[in-house]
Amino acid sequence: MKILMLTIGYPPRQIGGTEVYVAGLVEALQRRGHVSEVAYLEEVAEGRDLEVRCDNRNGTAVHAIIVPRSRYKMEFLLFDPILRERLISEFRSLATRVAPDVIHVHPLQIGLESYVMEALRNDGHHVMLTFHSSTTTCARGDLLQFGREVCDGRIVQTRCTECLFHRRGVPRAAAAFLSRIPLACYRVGHTSLKNGRLRRLRSFLSLPLLIEERTHAWRRATEAAERVVAVAAWVKQVSMLNGVPERKMVLSRHGRQLQGSVRTFVPPPLPRFGFLGRLSPEKGVDVLLEAVRRTKEAKFEIEFVSATFAAPRRSAEEERVVDMLKAAAAADPRLRLRGSVPETDLGDILATWDALVVPSLWLESGPQVIYEALSIKTPVIGSRRGGIAELIRHGENGFLFTPGDAQELAGLLERFAADPSPLRTMRSGIPPVRTTDDVAAEMLDEYETMVTPEAAR
């Protein structure tokens, strides 16, 4: 069977949770004798026009549709039908050349992808969608209503518009007022402001229109998809609240298996904790640093491993987190900063930690780092939210704390710094975790029932 994966990037050039998941799935399918090709959009600074670049990454054909920012403004893509149709055409042509049995789509946000899925389905392709992140349905991104309470995830025009305005710094009362202005007024303002100097105002006026388009995009994508894969229970619930029938839903959690041999845990001289992954605000790095600041007398080490330290381009928010970490490490010798590490070495690093700390503020759908830690029996200290709360059993394979509560996290760090034995004893009781081979087996079952409906019967 041949599968075309439409995603957001692919290792080693792009590394993130979704990219790692897709790469693991591709490799697991390859071990079972199936062929995958990968395609994604990639923005570059300069270029004459759109082009498709293809290269081979670990035996997999990877197609990057290159979009030069000097010529095209991707932030206005949903309001640019000419560019949108050109990109859809590129994906359709690619699908024709590859001739896959199934097209499996892995977006973080559903915008252009919904149009592509609709076009590919109309061309007769079998299309599947995997819901990886809260950004898929939530325009705010974190699925936290006004940044505080967990939202039920239902896309509602006025509520989502008000929340998005608030996310952009508008006071609640003003955001509520703006969310109730008729959409026709925003369309007029957005259309009339073509002057480059008014670009920021035009972008601001597009926020309600983005919510409207997100509603349509979700419907297009889920109607085009024959299956919608949820990687966490909360993802399935949000999908169904937004109209996906249960018969289309597939709950298939992440899976992970690290490459290379992993050495046995040897207790470090001082209790050692670790943070692994992207350095962005929603990951709760500031909560962890505040917790460390509240444990001045506790003796431990905490190691930060992240590709963000050496990333060629960082967002302003990531830059702020990196600067904050560097300043904290300069003032506190217990903090150690490391860049990214090869996957073959990741298991060895995790095996030196008493626990992985996952202080995320938003609803994680995994995250992958939990599977990586548990796969080598390293316990996890994580926030009690989303996928983290679904994976960690308090007192059995880790410990949970209230999201954003630096004092509660500080209490856990102090407790295990004084006596790490509960964490170290726990390791032997952590059961095997799901692997990418388990994920591939489930996906193959779904692919086969899509291609050959008789198999489902």
C-alpha positions in Angstrom: 0.0 0.0 0.0 1.2 3.5 -0.7 0.3 6.4 1.6 0.8 10.1 1.0 1.3 12.1 4.2 0.4 15.8 4.0 2.0 17.4 7.1 3.7 20.5 8.5 7.3 19.4 8.1 9.6 16.4 8.3 12.8 15.5 10.2 15.6 16.3 10.3 14.9 19.7 8.8 11.8 20.3 10.9 11.4 18.7 14.4 8.4 18.9 16.6 5.7 16.6 18.0 3.7 16.2 14.9 6.8 15.9 12.7 8.3 13.2 14.9 4.9 11.4 15.0 4.6 11.3 11.2 8.2 10.2 10.8 7.7 7.4 13.2 4.5 6.3 11.5 6.3 6.4 8.1 9.2 4.2 9.4 6.8 1.8 11.1 4.8 1.4 7.9 8.0 0.9 5.9 9.0 -2.0 8.3 5.7 -3.6 7.4 6.4 -3.3 3.7 4.3 -0.2 2.9 5.6 2.9 1.1 4.9 6.4 2.2 5.7 9.8 0.6 5.5 13.1 2.4 4.5 16.6 1.3 4.3 19.9 3.1 4.4 23.7 2.6 7.6 25.5 3.4 7.9 29.3 3.5 11.3 30.8 2.5 12.4 34.5 2.5 13.1 35.0 -1.2 12.2 33.3 -4.4 10.8 34.0 -7.9 7.7 31.8 -7.6 6.2 28.6 -6.2 8.2 25.5 -6.7 8.3 21.9 -5.6 11.6 20.5 -4.2 11.9 16.8 -3.6 14.6 15.0 -1.6 15.1 11.7 0.0 15.2 11.5 3.8 16.1 8.1 5.3 14.5 6.3 2.3 11.4 8.4 2.1 10.5 10.8 -0.7 9.8 14.2 0.8 8.1 16.9 -1.4 8.3 20.6 -0.1 6.1 23.1 -1.9 8.2 26.3 -1.5 6.4 29.6 -1.0 8.6 32.8 -1.1 7.4 35.3 1.5 8.8 38.1 -0.7 6.1 37.4 -3.2 3.2 35.8 -1.3 1.6 36.8 2.0 0.6 33.5 3.6 -1.1 35.3 6.6 -3.8 36.4 4.1 -4.0 33.0 2.3 -7.6 32.4 3.2 -8.6 35.7 1.6 -6.4 35.2 -1.4 -8.3 32.8 -3.8 -5.7 33.0 -6.5 -2.8 31.9 -4.3 -5.1 29.3 -2.6 -6.1 27.8 -5.9 -2.5 27.6 -7.1 -1.5 25.7 -3.9 -4.4 23.4 -4.2 -3.4 22.7 -7.8 0.1 21.8 -6.6 -1.2 19.3 -4.1 -3.5 17.8 -6.6 -0.8 17.4 -9.2 1.5 15.8 -6.6 -1.2 13.4 -5.6 -1.7 12.5 -9.2 2.0 11.8 -9.7 2.3 9.8 -6.4 -0.9 7.9 -7.0 -1.4 6.9 -3.3 -4.0 4.4 -2.0 -4.7 6.8 0.9 -3.9 10.4 1.7 -3.3 11.0 5.4 -3.4 14.7 6.5 -1.7 15.9 9.7 -2.3 19.7 10.1 -1.9 21.8 13.2 -4.4 24.4 11.9 -7.1 23.6 9.3 -7.2 26.4 6.7 -5.8 25.6 3.3 -5.7 21.9 4.3 -9.5 21.8 4.3 -9.6 23.1 0.7 -6.9 20.6 -0.3 -8.8 17.7 1.4 -12.0 18.7 -0.3 -10.3 18.8 -3.7 -8.5 15.5 -3.3 -11.7 13.8 -2.1 -13.5 15.2 -5.2 -10.7 13.7 -7.3 -11.6 10.3 -5.9 -8.8 9.9 -3.3 -9.3 8.3 0.1 -8.6 10.9 2.7 -7.9 10.6 6.4 -7.4 13.4 9.0 -5.5 13.2 12.3 -6.3 15.9 14.9 -3.0 16.6 16.6 -3.3 19.9 18.5 -5.8 22.3 20.1 -4.8 24.8 17.4 -6.8 22.6 15.0 -10.1 24.0 16.2 -9.1 26.8 18.6 -8.1 30.1 17.0 -6.6 31.2 20.3 -4.5 28.0 20.2 -4.5 26.8 23.7 -8.2 25.9 24.2 -8.3 28.0 27.3 -11.2 30.4 27.4 -9.7 33.9 28.0 -6.5 32.1 29.0 -8.0 30.7 32.2 -10.6 27.9 32.1 -10.4 24.9 29.8 -13.0 25.4 27.0 -15.3 22.7 25.8 -13.8 23.3 22.3 -17.0 24.0 20.5 -16.5 26.5 17.7 -19.0 29.3 18.3 -18.7 32.5 16.3 -19.3 35.2 18.9 -17.6 33.3 21.8 -14.5 32.4 19.8 -14.2 36.0 18.3 -14.4 37.5 21.8 -11.8 35.2 23.1 -9.5 35.8 20.1 -9.8 39.6 20.5 -8.9 39.2 24.2 -5.9 37.0 23.2 -4.7 40.0 21.1 -4.8 42.3 24.1 -8.3 43.8 23.9 -10.0 44.2 27.3 -12.9 41.8 28.0 -15.7 44.4 27.8 -14.4 45.8 24.5 -13.8 42.2 23.1 -17.4 41.3 23.9 -18.6 44.4 22.1 -16.4 43.8 19.0 -17.5 40.2 18.8 -21.1 41.3 18.3 -20.5 43.6 15.4 -22.0 42.1 12.2 -19.5 40.2 10.1 -20.5 42.2 7.0 -18.9 45.3 8.6 -15.6 43.5 9.1 -15.7 42.3 5.5 -16.0 45.8 4.3 -13.2 47.0 6.4 -10.9 44.1 5.5 -11.6 44.5 1.8 -11.1 48.3 1.7 -7.8 48.4 3.6 -5.3 47.5 0.9 -2.7 50.1 1.8 0.4 48.4 3.2 0.7 50.9 6.0 -2.7 49.8 7.3 -1.7 46.1 7.2 -1.9 45.7 11.0 -5.4 47.2 11.2 -6.4 45.0 8.3 -5.1 42.0 10.2 -7.0 43.0 13.3 -10.2 43.4 11.4 -9.8 39.9 9.9 -10.0 38.2 13.3 -13.9 37.6 13.2 -13.5 36.5 9.6 -10.9 34.0 10.6 -13.4 32.4 13.1 -16.0 32.3 10.4 -13.5 30.6 8.0 -12.4 28.2 10.7 -15.9 27.0 11.1 -16.3 26.4 7.4 -12.8 24.9 7.2 -13.5 22.4 9.9 -16.7 21.3 8.2 -15.0 21.0 4.8 -12.1 18.9 6.3 -14.3 16.6 8.4 -16.7 16.0 5.6 -13.9 15.2 3.1 -12.2 12.9 5.6 -13.4 9.3 5.7 -11.8 8.9 9.1 -10.9 11.5 11.8 -8.2 10.2 14.1 -8.1 11.5 17.7 -4.8 11.1 19.5 -6.4 11.7 22.9 -9.8 11.3 24.5 -10.3 15.0 24.8 -9.6 15.4 21.1 -12.3 12.9 20.3 -14.8 14.7 22.5 -14.0 18.1 20.9 -14.3 16.6 17.4 -17.7 15.2 18.2 -18.9 18.4 19.8 -18.1 20.1 16.5 -20.2 17.7 14.5 -18.0 14.7 13.6 -20.2 11.6 13.7 -18.8 8.9 16.0 -18.7 6.4 13.2 -15.9 8.4 11.6 -13.9 8.8 14.8 -10.9 6.7 15.6 -9.1 7.0 19.0 -5.5 6.1 18.4 -3.0 7.5 20.8 0.6 8.4 20.0 3.3 5.8 20.3 7.1 6.1 20.5 10.2 4.0 20.4 13.6 5.5 20.7 16.5 4.5 18.5 19.7 3.3 19.9 20.4 1.3 23.0 19.6 2.9 26.4 21.7 2.5 29.4 20.3 1.4 32.7 19.4 4.2 35.2 22.2 5.0 37.6 21.2 7.3 40.4 23.0 10.6 39.9 24.9 12.2 42.9 22.1 14.8 43.2 18.5 14.2 42.2 18.1 15.3 38.6 15.0 16.5 36.8 14.7 17.4 33.1 12.7 19.4 30.7 12.5 18.2 27.1 10.9 19.9 24.1 10.0 23.3 22.5 10.6 26.4 24.5 7.4 28.3 24.1 5.1 30.0 26.7 2.3 27.4 26.5 4.9 24.7 27.6 4.9 26.3 31.1 8.7 27.0 31.3 8.0 30.1 33.4 6.0 28.0 35.8 8.9 25.6 36.2 11.4 28.4 36.7 9.2 30.0 39.3 8.9 26.7 41.1 12.7 26.4 41.1 13.1 29.9 42.5 10.8 28.8 45.4 13.2 25.9 46.3 16.3 27.9 47.1 17.5 25.5 49.8 16.7 22.2 47.9 19.7 20.4 46.3 19.0 19.1 42.9 19.8 19.6 39.2 17.4 20.4 36.4 18.4 20.0 32.8 16.7 21.7 29.8 17.1 19.9 26.5 15.6 21.8 23.5 16.3 22.4 19.8 14.9 25.9 20.4 18.3 27.0 21.9 20.0 26.6 18.5 17.0 27.2 16.2 17.9 29.5 13.2 14.6 31.3 13.6 12.7 31.8 16.8 9.4 33.6 17.4 9.3 36.6 19.7 7.7 34.5 22.4 10.3 31.7 22.1 13.0 34.4 22.2 11.6 35.7 25.5 11.6 32.2 27.0 15.2 31.5 25.9 16.4 34.8 27.3 14.5 34.1 30.6 16.1 30.6 30.8 19.6 32.0 30.2 19.2 34.6 32.8 17.9 32.1 35.3 20.8 29.6 34.6 23.3 32.4 35.1 21.9 33.1 38.5 21.2 29.5 39.6 23.9 26.8 39.1 21.3 24.0 39.5 20.0 24.9 36.0 21.8 23.3 33.0 20.9 24.3 29.4 21.5 21.9 26.5 20.6 22.2 22.8 19.0 19.4 20.8 20.4 15.9 21.0 20.4 13.1 18.3 17.5 10.6 18.9 20.1 7.9 19.3 21.3 9.8 22.5 17.9 10.9 23.8 17.2 7.7 25.7 20.6 7.8 27.5 19.9 11.4 28.6 16.4 10.5 29.8 17.9 7.6 31.7 19.9 10.0 33.8 16.9 11.9 35.1 14.9 11.0 38.2 11.8 12.5 36.4 10.8 14.4 33.3 8.9 17.6 34.2 6.1 18.5 31.8 4.5 21.8 33.2 2.3 22.6 30.1 -0.4 25.2 30.5 -2.5 24.2 27.4 -4.2 20.9 26.5 -1.5 18.6 25.2 -2.7 15.8 23.0 0.3 13.7 24.0 2.8 14.9 24.4 5.5 12.8 22.7 8.0 13.4 25.4 5.9 11.5 27.9 6.0 8.4 25.7 9.7 8.9 25.3 10.3 9.1 29.1 8.0 6.2 30.0 9.4 4.0 27.3 12.6 3.9 29.3 10.8 3.9 32.6 11.6 7.5 33.6 8.6 8.9 35.7 6.9 12.1 34.7 5.9 15.1 36.9 3.2 16.8 34.8 0.4 19.3 34.9 -3.1 17.8 35.4 -4.5 18.8 32.0 -5.4 17.3 28.6 -3.3 14.4 27.4 -0.9 14.6 30.3 -3.7 13.8 32.8 -4.8 10.9 30.5 -1.3 9.3 30.4 0.0 9.9 34.0 -1.4 7.9 36.9 -0.6 9.8 40.0 1.7 7.8 42.2 2.1 5.0 39.7 4.1 6.3 36.7 4.5 9.9 37.9 2.9 12.7 39.7 0.4 15.4 38.7 0.0 19.0 39.9 -2.4 21.8 39.2 -1.6 23.5 35.9 0.2 26.8 36.4 0.6 26.3 40.2 4.3 27.0 40.8 4.0 26.4 44.5 2.6 23.0 44.1 5.3 22.0 41.6 7.9 23.5 44.0 6.6 21.2 46.7 7.1 18.2 44.5 10.6 19.2 43.5 11.5 19.8 47.2 10.0 16.5 48.2 11.9 14.4 45.7 15.1 16.4 46.1 15.0 15.4 49.8 14.1 11.8 49.1 14.1 10.6 45.4 13.4 7.0 46.4 9.6 7.1 45.5 10.6 8.1 41.9 13.4 5.6 41.7 11.3 2.7 43.1 8.5 3.6 40.7 10.6 2.9 37.6 10.4 -0.9 37.9 6.6 -0.8 37.9 6.2 1.4 34.8 4.6 -0.9 32.1 5.7 -0.9 28.4 4.2 2.0 26.4 2.6 2.1 23.0 5.1 2.1 20.1 4.9 3.5 16.6 4.5 -0.1 15.4 1.2 -0.2 17.5 0.1 3.1 15.8 1.0 1.8 12.4 -1.0 -1.4 12.9 -4.1 0.6 13.8 -3.6 3.0 10.9 -3.2 0.1 8.5 -6.5 -1.4 9.7 -8.2 2.0 8.9 -6.5 2.4 5.6 -7.6 -1.0 4.5 -11.2 -0.5 5.5 -11.2 2.8 3.6 -9.7 1.3 0.4 -11.6 -2.0 0.7 -14.9 -1.5 2.5 -15.5 -5.2 2.5 -12.6 -5.6 5.0 -14.6 -3.6 7.6 -17.5 -6.1 7.3 
